[in-house]
């Protein structure tokens, strides 16, 4: 499938909506916590077990992005979005079959493995294309698209809760909800497949410099630099600290205030998940756009430093004030989302745009690692504390302090990021080797 080349006069502002249609769909992953209590009740699962489909999905996201990044660069965004559509929707259909037959392993395989491949390919599908369309504002451009992944739960959380209320929260009701998700998202993602385009040439778009201006680093060389691994640690720590809380958001707020005079209902917990999704989404566009003004390193100092402070407030006083708990959680999730949306621009600043999509894919293995660590830390500790007879906020206190330590590690790693040494650069000028090769590829597509 050849990348679709934009016709003359094509507006670059049509590309972000194409990316959003895919990211809003796969962003459903952040609403997984709505399904956790029904699955635990219907199939007799523990909190750790009910998190496994989500964990595996995030693992496969990182792995498929890493191994598929070069294919996405080679085949273009339409191919990638098509693969994402097929895998993500099929994952839901397999999960529906697993829930209907009460085969837990099939839910893990469908949602986690097959759907996770769709998550990874879909996540990176528009990044390189957006940076080429918006070289003047890379943080804003990637933020617009990636905010869809953060905002997907804003739609999916109340929608899923309503379906479970209508269909029932037993295994057959869960199966129907999965089935509706799979069919609906396939239609919505198809809009992105049909709408996406790549630039006609590598000439400057907008008011910024040319796409291949400045130092360029190949994906193979990038992974040999200390800068790549410092960013890997930064992303892994930031994601671990956020994803563990997000994956267990609905039961967490319920537990935190279970022993107070203002307990949280199931519907209110689902609303809290939607609020977190809104903060996640707003942070992706707001903070990533801010990074275009104050720089990537400074914005990550904010994410990691202030994020640690917010976790400290929740650990020490979160159960004494519901507004404080919610406010801190919203700030944390805005930083969590902002970290995802800013990292492609950070990579572009360090390594150029030559193979930024493939580099981004490799970096997302940090997300795979975090997808295991975050939920495992929070769920395993909560399960052990519950076995010890504890309840309420004490189920999570230890986890919150661990998250503070992880953010501190990420903060230090960010301080070690420096410009890439010239020995790693592709030996060419902006008008030679890599740039001219890609321009020739586009020219062949136009002639075909």
C-alpha positions as CSV (number, residue, x, y, z in Angstrom):
1,X,0.0,0.0,0.0
2,X,1.7,3.2,-1.2
3,X,1.6,6.3,1.1
4,X,-1.1,8.6,-0.3
5,X,0.5,11.8,-1.5
6,X,-1.3,15.1,-0.9
7,X,-2.7,16.7,-4.0
8,X,-1.9,20.4,-4.8
9,X,-3.6,22.7,-2.3
10,X,-4.1,20.0,0.3
11,X,-4.4,21.6,3.8
12,X,-2.0,20.2,6.4
13,X,-4.7,20.8,9.0
14,X,-6.6,17.8,7.6
15,X,-3.8,15.5,8.8
16,X,-4.3,15.9,12.6
17,X,-8.0,14.9,12.4
18,X,-7.0,11.7,10.6
19,X,-4.5,11.0,13.4
20,X,-7.1,11.8,16.0
21,X,-9.6,9.3,14.6
22,X,-7.1,6.5,15.2
23,X,-5.7,7.8,18.6
24,X,-9.2,8.4,20.0
25,X,-10.1,4.8,19.3
26,X,-7.0,3.1,20.6
27,X,-7.1,5.5,23.6
28,X,-9.9,3.2,24.9
29,X,-7.0,1.3,26.6
30,X,-7.0,4.0,29.4
31,X,-10.6,3.1,30.2
32,X,-9.7,-0.5,31.1
33,X,-10.2,0.1,34.8
34,X,-14.0,0.3,34.2
35,X,-13.9,-3.4,33.1
36,X,-11.8,-4.6,36.1
37,X,-14.5,-4.9,38.8
38,X,-17.0,-6.7,36.5
39,X,-14.3,-9.1,35.2
40,X,-13.1,-9.9,38.7
41,X,-16.7,-10.6,39.8
42,X,-17.8,-12.6,36.7
43,X,-14.6,-14.6,36.3
44,X,-13.3,-14.8,39.9
45,X,-10.1,-12.8,39.2
46,X,-7.8,-10.9,41.5
47,X,-6.8,-7.3,40.9
48,X,-3.5,-8.4,39.5
49,X,-5.1,-10.9,37.1
50,X,-7.7,-8.4,35.8
51,X,-4.9,-6.0,35.0
52,X,-3.1,-8.6,32.8
53,X,-4.9,-7.9,29.5
54,X,-4.1,-4.2,29.9
55,X,-0.5,-4.9,30.9
56,X,0.1,-7.2,27.9
57,X,-1.5,-4.7,25.6
58,X,1.0,-2.0,26.8
59,X,3.9,-4.5,26.4
60,X,2.8,-5.3,22.9
61,X,2.3,-1.6,22.1
62,X,6.0,-1.0,22.9
63,X,7.3,-4.1,21.1
64,X,5.2,-3.7,18.0
65,X,6.1,0.0,17.8
66,X,9.8,-0.9,18.1
67,X,9.8,-3.7,15.6
68,X,7.2,-2.0,13.3
69,X,8.7,1.5,13.4
70,X,10.8,0.9,10.3
71,X,7.9,-0.6,8.4
72,X,5.7,2.3,9.3
73,X,8.4,4.7,7.9
74,X,8.7,2.6,4.7
75,X,5.1,1.9,4.0
76,X,3.5,5.1,5.2
77,X,0.7,6.1,7.6
78,X,-2.2,4.6,5.6
79,X,-0.7,1.1,5.8
80,X,0.0,1.5,9.5
81,X,-3.5,2.8,10.2
82,X,-5.0,-0.1,8.3
83,X,-3.0,-2.7,10.3
84,X,-3.9,-0.9,13.5
85,X,-7.6,-1.0,12.6
86,X,-7.6,-4.7,11.9
87,X,-5.6,-5.7,15.0
88,X,-7.4,-3.4,17.5
89,X,-10.9,-4.3,16.4
90,X,-10.0,-8.1,16.1
91,X,-8.7,-7.9,19.7
92,X,-12.1,-6.7,20.9
93,X,-13.9,-9.4,19.0
94,X,-11.7,-12.1,20.4
95,X,-12.2,-10.7,23.9
96,X,-16.0,-10.8,23.3
97,X,-15.7,-14.5,22.5
98,X,-13.5,-15.0,25.6
99,X,-16.0,-13.3,27.9
100,X,-19.0,-15.1,26.4
101,X,-17.3,-18.5,26.9
102,X,-15.7,-17.4,30.2
103,X,-12.3,-18.2,28.8
104,X,-10.0,-15.7,30.5
105,X,-7.0,-16.6,28.4
106,X,-8.8,-15.6,25.3
107,X,-9.5,-12.1,26.7
108,X,-5.8,-11.8,27.5
109,X,-4.8,-13.0,24.1
110,X,-7.4,-10.9,22.2
111,X,-7.2,-7.6,24.1
112,X,-3.6,-7.9,25.2
113,X,-1.7,-9.6,22.4
114,X,-3.7,-8.9,19.2
115,X,-5.2,-5.6,20.3
116,X,-1.8,-4.5,21.7
117,X,-0.2,-4.8,18.3
118,X,-2.9,-2.5,17.0
119,X,-2.1,-0.1,19.8
120,X,1.6,0.1,18.9
121,X,1.2,0.4,15.2
122,X,-1.7,2.8,15.5
123,X,0.2,4.9,18.1
124,X,3.2,5.6,15.9
125,X,1.3,5.7,12.6
126,X,1.0,9.5,12.3
127,X,4.0,10.8,14.2
128,X,6.6,11.0,11.4
129,X,4.0,12.4,9.0
130,X,2.9,15.1,11.4
131,X,6.4,16.2,12.1
132,X,7.0,16.5,8.3
133,X,3.8,18.5,7.9
134,X,4.5,20.8,10.9
135,X,8.3,21.2,11.1
136,X,7.7,24.7,12.6
137,X,5.6,23.4,15.5
138,X,6.5,19.7,16.2
139,X,5.4,19.8,19.8
140,X,2.0,21.2,19.0
141,X,1.4,18.9,16.0
142,X,2.3,15.6,17.8
143,X,0.4,16.9,20.8
144,X,-2.8,17.3,18.8
145,X,-2.7,13.8,17.6
146,X,-1.4,12.1,20.7
147,X,-3.9,13.9,22.9
148,X,-6.5,11.6,21.2
149,X,-4.8,8.6,22.9
150,X,-5.1,10.3,26.2
151,X,-8.7,11.5,25.5
152,X,-10.0,8.1,24.3
153,X,-11.1,7.1,27.8
154,X,-13.1,10.4,28.1
155,X,-15.4,8.8,25.6
156,X,-14.8,5.1,26.3
157,X,-15.2,5.3,30.1
158,X,-18.8,6.5,30.4
159,X,-19.7,4.7,27.3
160,X,-18.4,1.4,28.7
161,X,-20.0,2.0,32.0
162,X,-23.4,2.7,30.3
163,X,-23.1,-0.5,28.2
164,X,-22.3,-2.6,31.3
165,X,-25.3,-1.1,33.0
166,X,-27.5,-1.8,30.0
167,X,-26.2,-5.3,29.0
168,X,-25.3,-6.4,32.6
169,X,-22.0,-6.8,34.3
170,X,-22.0,-10.6,34.0
171,X,-19.9,-12.4,31.4
172,X,-22.5,-12.1,28.6
173,X,-22.9,-8.4,29.3
174,X,-19.1,-7.9,29.2
175,X,-19.0,-9.8,25.9
176,X,-21.7,-7.6,24.3
177,X,-19.8,-4.5,25.4
178,X,-16.5,-5.8,23.9
179,X,-18.4,-6.6,20.7
180,X,-19.9,-3.1,20.3
181,X,-16.5,-1.6,21.0
182,X,-14.8,-3.7,18.3
183,X,-17.4,-2.9,15.6
184,X,-17.7,0.8,16.4
185,X,-14.0,1.5,16.6
186,X,-13.4,-0.2,13.2
187,X,-15.7,2.3,11.5
188,X,-14.2,5.3,13.3
189,X,-10.6,4.3,12.5
190,X,-11.5,3.9,8.9
191,X,-12.0,7.6,8.7
192,X,-8.3,8.2,9.4
193,X,-7.3,5.5,6.9
194,X,-9.2,7.3,4.1
195,X,-8.2,10.9,5.1
196,X,-4.4,10.7,5.8
197,X,-1.9,12.1,3.3
198,X,1.9,12.6,3.2
199,X,3.5,15.8,1.9
200,X,4.2,16.0,-1.9
201,X,7.9,16.9,-1.3
202,X,10.4,17.6,1.4
203,X,10.1,21.4,0.9
204,X,9.3,23.5,4.0
205,X,5.7,23.4,5.1
206,X,4.4,26.4,7.0
207,X,6.8,28.9,8.4
208,X,9.5,26.6,9.7
209,X,12.8,25.1,8.3
210,X,12.9,22.3,5.8
211,X,12.2,18.8,7.1
212,X,15.8,17.6,6.9
213,X,17.6,20.7,8.0
214,X,20.1,20.3,10.7
215,X,21.9,17.2,12.0
216,X,20.2,13.8,11.2
217,X,20.7,10.5,13.0
218,X,19.5,7.1,11.8
219,X,17.5,4.8,14.0
220,X,20.4,2.4,14.2
221,X,22.8,5.0,15.4
222,X,20.3,6.6,17.7
223,X,20.1,3.5,19.9
224,X,23.9,3.7,20.3
225,X,23.8,7.1,21.9
226,X,23.5,7.9,25.7
227,X,20.9,10.4,24.8
228,X,18.5,7.7,23.6
229,X,18.9,5.7,26.8
230,X,18.6,8.7,29.1
231,X,15.3,9.5,27.3
232,X,14.3,5.8,27.6
233,X,14.7,6.0,31.4
234,X,12.9,9.4,31.6
235,X,9.9,8.0,29.6
236,X,9.9,4.7,31.5
237,X,9.9,6.3,35.0
238,X,7.3,8.9,34.0
239,X,5.0,6.3,32.5
240,X,5.4,3.8,35.4
241,X,4.5,6.4,37.9
242,X,1.4,7.3,36.0
243,X,0.1,4.2,34.4
244,X,-0.1,2.2,37.6
245,X,-2.5,4.7,39.1
246,X,-4.4,5.2,35.8
247,X,-5.0,1.4,35.3
248,X,-6.5,1.2,38.8
249,X,-8.2,4.6,38.9
250,X,-11.8,3.5,39.5
251,X,-11.2,1.1,42.4
252,X,-8.5,3.3,43.8
253,X,-10.7,6.3,44.4
254,X,-13.4,4.0,45.8
255,X,-10.9,2.5,48.3
256,X,-9.4,5.8,49.3
257,X,-12.7,7.1,50.6
258,X,-14.5,3.9,51.5
259,X,-14.0,4.5,55.2
260,X,-15.0,8.2,55.1
261,X,-18.4,10.0,55.4
262,X,-18.3,10.6,51.6
263,X,-17.8,7.2,49.9
264,X,-17.4,7.1,46.1
265,X,-20.1,5.3,44.1
266,X,-19.4,3.1,41.0
267,X,-20.8,5.8,38.6
268,X,-18.8,8.5,40.3
269,X,-15.6,6.4,40.0
270,X,-16.3,6.0,36.3
271,X,-16.7,9.8,36.1
272,X,-13.3,10.1,37.9
273,X,-11.7,8.0,35.2
274,X,-13.2,10.3,32.6
275,X,-11.8,13.3,34.4
276,X,-8.4,11.8,34.4
277,X,-8.7,11.1,30.7
278,X,-9.6,14.8,30.1
279,X,-6.5,15.9,32.1
280,X,-4.4,13.3,30.2
281,X,-5.7,14.7,26.9
282,X,-5.4,18.4,27.9
283,X,-1.8,17.8,29.1
284,X,-0.9,16.3,25.7
285,X,-1.7,19.4,23.7
286,X,-1.1,22.0,26.5
287,X,2.2,20.9,27.8
288,X,3.6,19.8,24.5
289,X,2.8,23.1,22.9
290,X,4.4,24.8,25.9
291,X,7.5,22.8,25.2
292,X,7.9,24.6,21.9
293,X,8.3,27.8,23.9
294,X,10.4,26.8,27.0
295,X,12.3,23.7,25.6
296,X,11.9,20.0,26.1
297,X,14.3,19.6,29.0
298,X,12.6,22.3,31.0
299,X,9.2,20.8,30.5
300,X,10.3,17.4,31.6
301,X,11.8,19.0,34.8
302,X,8.2,20.2,35.4
303,X,6.7,16.8,34.7
304,X,9.0,14.8,36.9
305,X,9.7,17.3,39.8
306,X,6.2,18.7,40.3
307,X,4.7,15.2,39.6
308,X,6.7,13.8,42.6
309,X,5.3,16.6,44.8
310,X,1.8,15.7,43.8
311,X,2.3,12.1,44.7
312,X,3.6,13.1,48.0
313,X,0.5,15.2,48.7
314,X,-1.8,12.2,47.8
315,X,0.3,9.8,50.0
316,X,0.2,12.1,53.0
317,X,-3.1,13.8,52.9
318,X,-5.1,12.4,49.9
319,X,-7.8,10.6,52.0
320,X,-8.5,13.7,54.1
321,X,-9.7,15.8,51.2
322,X,-11.5,14.5,48.1
323,X,-10.8,17.8,46.2
324,X,-7.1,17.6,47.0
325,X,-7.0,13.9,45.9
326,X,-8.7,14.7,42.6
327,X,-6.7,17.9,41.9
328,X,-3.4,16.1,42.5
329,X,-4.4,13.2,40.3
330,X,-5.5,15.5,37.5
331,X,-2.1,17.3,37.6
332,X,-0.3,14.0,37.6
333,X,-2.2,12.7,34.6
334,X,-1.7,16.0,32.7
335,X,2.1,15.5,33.2
336,X,1.8,11.9,32.2
337,X,0.0,12.8,29.0
338,X,2.3,15.7,28.3
339,X,5.3,13.4,28.6
340,X,4.0,11.2,25.8
341,X,3.2,14.1,23.5
342,X,6.5,15.9,24.0
343,X,8.8,13.0,23.5
344,X,8.5,12.9,19.7
345,X,9.6,16.6,19.5
346,X,12.4,15.9,22.0
347,X,13.6,13.1,19.7
348,X,13.3,15.4,16.7
349,X,15.4,18.0,18.5
350,X,18.1,15.5,19.3
351,X,18.1,13.2,16.3
352,X,16.5,15.1,13.4
353,X,13.5,14.0,11.3
354,X,15.3,11.5,9.0
355,X,14.0,8.3,10.9
356,X,12.2,9.9,13.8
357,X,9.2,7.5,13.5
358,X,11.5,4.5,13.8
359,X,13.4,6.0,16.7
360,X,10.1,6.8,18.4
361,X,9.0,3.2,18.0
362,X,12.2,1.9,19.6
363,X,11.8,4.3,22.5
364,X,8.3,3.1,23.2
365,X,9.9,-0.2,24.6
366,X,10.1,2.0,27.7
367,X,6.3,2.1,27.7
368,X,6.3,-1.7,27.5
369,X,8.4,-2.0,30.5
370,X,6.4,0.6,32.4
371,X,3.2,-1.1,31.3
372,X,4.3,-4.1,33.3
373,X,5.9,-2.3,36.3
374,X,3.3,0.3,37.0
375,X,0.2,-1.9,37.3
376,X,2.3,-4.7,38.9
377,X,3.6,-2.5,41.6
378,X,0.2,-1.0,42.5
379,X,-1.9,-4.1,42.2
380,X,0.6,-6.5,43.8
381,X,1.1,-4.2,46.8
382,X,-2.6,-3.5,47.1
383,X,-3.4,-7.3,47.1
384,X,-0.7,-8.0,49.7
385,X,-1.9,-5.1,52.0
386,X,-5.5,-6.4,51.7
387,X,-4.3,-9.9,52.7
388,X,-2.7,-8.3,55.7
389,X,-6.0,-6.9,56.8
390,X,-5.5,-3.3,55.7
391,X,-8.0,-1.3,53.7
392,X,-8.7,2.2,52.4
393,X,-5.8,4.5,51.5
394,X,-3.3,2.3,53.3
395,X,-3.6,-0.1,50.4
396,X,-1.7,2.4,48.2
397,X,0.6,4.4,50.5
398,X,3.7,2.2,49.8
399,X,3.0,2.3,46.0
400,X,2.8,6.1,46.0
401,X,6.2,6.5,47.7
402,X,7.7,4.1,45.2
403,X,6.4,6.3,42.4
404,X,8.0,9.4,44.0
405,X,11.4,7.5,43.8
406,X,10.9,6.6,40.2
407,X,10.1,10.2,39.2
408,X,13.3,11.3,41.0
409,X,15.3,8.7,38.9
410,X,13.7,10.1,35.7
411,X,14.5,13.7,36.8
412,X,18.2,12.8,37.1
413,X,18.3,11.0,33.8
414,X,16.8,14.1,32.1
415,X,19.6,16.2,33.4
416,X,22.1,14.0,31.6
417,X,20.6,14.7,28.1
418,X,23.0,16.6,25.9
419,X,23.2,17.3,22.1
420,X,24.2,14.2,20.1
421,X,27.9,13.9,19.2
422,X,28.5,14.5,15.5
423,X,30.0,11.1,15.0
424,X,26.5,9.7,15.2
425,X,25.1,12.0,12.5
426,X,24.3,10.8,9.0
427,X,27.2,12.0,6.8
428,X,25.1,14.2,4.5
429,X,23.8,17.7,4.0
430,X,20.1,18.6,4.2
431,X,19.9,18.4,0.4
432,X,21.8,15.1,0.0
433,X,21.6,11.5,0.9
434,X,18.7,10.8,3.2
435,X,16.6,13.8,2.2
436,X,17.1,13.3,-1.5
437,X,16.3,9.6,-1.1
438,X,13.0,10.3,0.5
439,X,12.2,13.0,-1.9
440,X,12.9,10.6,-4.8
441,X,10.6,8.1,-3.2
442,X,7.8,10.7,-3.1
443,X,8.5,11.7,-6.7
444,X,8.2,8.0,-7.8
445,X,4.8,7.8,-6.0
446,X,3.6,10.9,-7.8
447,X,4.7,9.5,-11.2
448,X,3.1,6.1,-10.6
